[in-house]
């Protein structure tokens, strides 16, 4: 009898231990997954799940709430998703067949009419989509939708695979930040710092969601995120400081993928001193990318040459940029008339020091580190840098209170280089923070925009990338790896080169 009693006690202890583990099945039988990330929040402009608002589509797509007509595989090649197939009718027209099984999370069928309404609402309300898609008309017929563009858009299907292309039920509306999508999970609560998800009982995909509840938490402080994972409060995390990754060896799983996310520094062309290409080139030559990647990123990033990583057909191995050379940088400044005449350690001209305002934000933990590294390195060539690292950076951008602006951006989220130029580089682009304007680049873009065929397009993207580097319009510091750290019982949580598709139906906990 005593032996039997001890066995019962042991079983009770084991059951108690299982119940205390974050995300295990609760007393009600629910299986919950708690996820911490630095990539959700006001500073990233992705709060909420309405893909037609700013960058909120990233949250819709990342967290399994919405799906696009096509998606990217691990090689960044297009594959059907909500779409079953397509026909390129002519250079201006594409006809897309919607998968007959597709449903919204409210049970409503996804047909051509629903897609038409969604895309029309997108181009009427979004800031970037109309410029990308150039749609002139959309016709719906049963499960088919036919899209006509006002001009040639060879990358149309790529653009439709951008997060803003998530198909949502427009008729259902958006309430409290919640849109009705087609993904494996649906949002039930959205705040600036958290999204609560539950399994979509109407999910149309062949693999059904395996979890009952998912909690996505925004934790933008790297140390706080690290401790939360170490304390068992989270099942998985994204965006840990690279210096923290080494803390998660035995007892954890890590999934990594090379991405096109790059840390870049844009020159503000409205700043008089920066209108001199020699000054921009000197500053570019003073940024020590190798040490930034090796020391501050702890080897989890690779020095960037251009906007795109070498693993893409139009990547950085096909262009060249100014290399790290402090002596060469000093000479360029001197040639431009910037010399330290008063011995204070900073170069001056017409009685004024070369003093620059460096703007960045803190929600990407490595950005302030890049700012500090740039500040220290530029001091060596006599350039004074004042760093303003704030998540309220948009106010300073709007007011023009900056000379250099550093940010992290995915340059090829659509698997095609044109996206980067139209959204960040060309005159009038929404995120052209430096006000860079190049007639040569505009001419190349006009050619790219009318060119079909991946090889021909890649060749033009390389030329455009080189033009930016020749003009020293931006500094590209490092390409980053996407890293997920998770408990050993987590399955189906895999980093993807696109920086999308984080929460998938395959996600599970043993």
C-alpha positions, 0 to 999 in steps of 0.5 A: 500500500505504501509503495502504491501511495508513493507511485501516486505522489510521483505521478502527481508531481510529474503532472504538476511539473507539466502544468507549470511549463509555459504554453503546455495544455491548460486545465481546460485542455487548450494548447497555448504558444507564447511568442516574444518578438522585437518586430511588432510595435508602433515604431515598426508601423505594423500594429494591428492586422489591417494589411491596407494600413502602413506595414500592418500587413507584415503582422497579418502575414507573419502571425498566420492571420492572412495569406496572399495569392502567391507566396515565396518558397525557401529560394524566394521563388513564387508558388500558388497559395490562395491562387490555384494558377494564373495566365499572363494574358498579355503584357498588361493583363493577368488572369488568376484562378482562386483556389475553390477551397479557400475561405475566410475565417468567418466561413465566407468563401473566397471568390473572385468578387471578394478578391476584387473588393479587397484589391480595390480597397487596397489601392484606394487606401494604401500608400505604397501599393498603388505605385507598385501595382499600377492597376487600372481595372479588376474584373471578377467572374466566379473563381477568376479575377482578371487584373489589368495594369495601366503600364507593364508591371512584370513583377505584379505577382511578386508585388501581390505577394507583399504583406499588403497583398493579404486577402481580407474580407473587406465587407466584414470591416476592421474592428479594434485592429482586427481584420478577417483573413484566411490564415490558420489563426484569427486575431481576437485581441490586438493592442500596441504590444500584443496580439492574441490568436486562436485557431481558425476553425474554418481554415481551408488548408490541408494542414490544420492548425495544431495550437488552440491559442497563440500570444504574440508579445512585443518585447523590444528591449533585448535584455528583457526578451533574453530573460523572458526566454531564460525564465521559461515565460516564452516558448520561442523568441525572434530578434534576440541580441546576437550577443545573447544567442550563445546563451541558448545552447543545450536545452534549446533549438535555434532556426536561422535563415539568411535574409535580405534585411540590411542595416542602411544609413541614408544621407539627407541630400537636403543637408548642404555639406552632404551634397558633396559626393566627396564628403559622402564618400569619405563618411562611407569609407569611415564605417568599419563594417567588418568589425561591426559584424564581427564584434557588435553582431557577434558574427551573426551578420555579414558585411554588406556592399549593396542593398541585396545579399550575395545569395540573390541573383542580383546580390552584393557580390556583383557590385562594388563600393568604397572600402574602409580607409580612414586615411583615404577618407581624410584626404577626400575631406581635405580635397572638399575643403574640410580641414581642422584649422583650430586643432579641436579634433574636428574638421571645419570649413568657413568657421563651422565644424562638420557636425552631423545629426544621426537619427535612428530607433531603438526597437532594433537593438543593433541600430543604436550599436551601429550609431555608436560605432559610426560615431566613434569611427567618424570622430577619427576622421574629424567628423562630429556625430550627434546620435538621436536614437528614439522610437519617436523618429518619425517626428524628426523625419517629418521635421527634417531634423537629421543628416543621417538616418539609419534603419533596418529594412528587408530589401527584397521581400517580393523576391524582386529588386524593383520593390526596394527602388520604388519604395525607398530610393526613387524620387517620391518613394514613400521611404526615400528619407534621404531625398535622393534623386538620380536621373540615371536611376530613374531611367534605369527604373523605367527600363526595369519596369518594362522588362520581363524575364528574371535574368534581364531584370537581375542585370538591370537591378545590378546596374541600379545598385551600382549607380546608388553606390557610385553616388554614395547615396546610402551606406549599407552596413550589414545583412542579417540572419533571421534567428528563432530560439525556441524550447526543444518541444516546439516543432514547425517553427522555421526561419524563412528568407523572406522574413514572413510566414512565422506562424504556420499551420505546422507549428506545434508543441510536443 
